[in-house]
Amino acid sequence: MPSAVLALILVLLLAAMLYGLLRFDRTRLLVLAAAALAGYGTAAYMMVDAGHLALAAAWIQICAGALALGCFVYAAGRVRGLRARLAEAHGRLHDLGLEADERASRDALTGVYHHRHLMDALEREIARAERIGKPLSIARIDLDWLGSVNQAHGSAAGDVALKRFTAAASGALRDVDVLGRYGGKEFLALMPDTDLKGAVIAAERLRAAVGREPVPEVRGRRHLSCTLGVAEHRKGENTRLVIGRAEAALSFAKAAGRDRVVALGPGDKPLETA
């Protein structure tokens, strides 16, 4: 009977160790193992002292318990190592997935976002602007004279022009702004938390940055230029409507001679800024 009691105690202690194996670090598990062994040894000593258990048998059981507890501590270290490696692998897999998603959302030539991602981003920004009441402005941008560059120097030169344009335009925008390729030489910039006045300032900064980029001389032009149409989102307006107003502003800018920024103000009247 005393042996059965000790066996029951050992089973309970091993159950506690199994819980610790899954929940504790090695230091805490060592403390638990030491406490368990001390408790088991005390119980065995009391039984030896009462004459219910032989001293040799008690020592055998204590040694067996110590061996079992030691195995649990060793196994805990292995389990924690495996869990750490699994967490690291999961983290790497997550990062690779994010990287793949990011690459899939980018235009292969210019590195800016492609049309689908751009539209998704605009829908999200419109929903956010409607929800929190913050302004949102966009700019439709055309790279000027790209066709002339292609005709004079080939498509490779046109690709260089596109890359230089997107690099300069991206550098002129804020980190929170989103620049994407809307079409061949057509681009769209989303400017969250920006009213029409702030968007015009940003558009002029972008135009100036692009104008400093050199390209092969085409019809006397030595630098890139771009034309921008700016519009601020109005409450209840969807993506099609706000882009349509930016397109209208861009048309006014092109008609006025390109290489300029035009915004649509109250009553959809063009407000040329340069």
PyMOL commands that set and color helices and strands:
alter all, ss='L'
color gray80, all
select helices_A, chain A and resi 2-23+26-49+55-104+115-132+146-153+155-172+196-211+239-255+266-268
alter helices_A, ss='H'
color red, helices_A
select strands_A, chain A and resi 136-143+178-181+186-192+214-218+221-223+226-232+261-264+270-272
alter strands_A, ss='S'
color yellow, strands_A
deselect
rebuild
show_as cartoon
